[in-house]
Amino acid sequence: MVDKQRFLEIVQLQFEEAVRKSISMNSAFKQIPGWSSLQALIVTVAIHDEWGVSFTDEDFRNSQTLLELYQITQNKVSQ
C-alpha cells in the first residue's frame, strides 16, 4: 500500500523549498513551478526508489494531478 501523505512528501522533496508548500495532491503537476522533463525524471526516480514503481510516458500523458499519479502508483504496487 502506498501512503498518500508519504507520496506527497516524496514529490514535495524533489522541489525547491519555496515551491514545496504550494504542492498538494490536487496540484496539476505540469503546472508546478520548475516542472520539466528533467523534474519528471527526478520525481519518477524518487517514487521508484520508495515503492519500486516506474511511470511510463503514457502515465504522465494520461494524468493531470498528483492524485492521479498517486492512484497509478497505488495500482502498480497492488499488481
Secondary structure as UniProt FT lines:
FT   HELIX           4..12
FT   TURN            13..14
FT   HELIX           17..20
FT   TURN            21..22
FT   TURN            25..26
FT   HELIX           29..31
FT   TURN            33..34
FT   HELIX           37..51
FT   HELIX           57..61
FT   HELIX           66..78
//
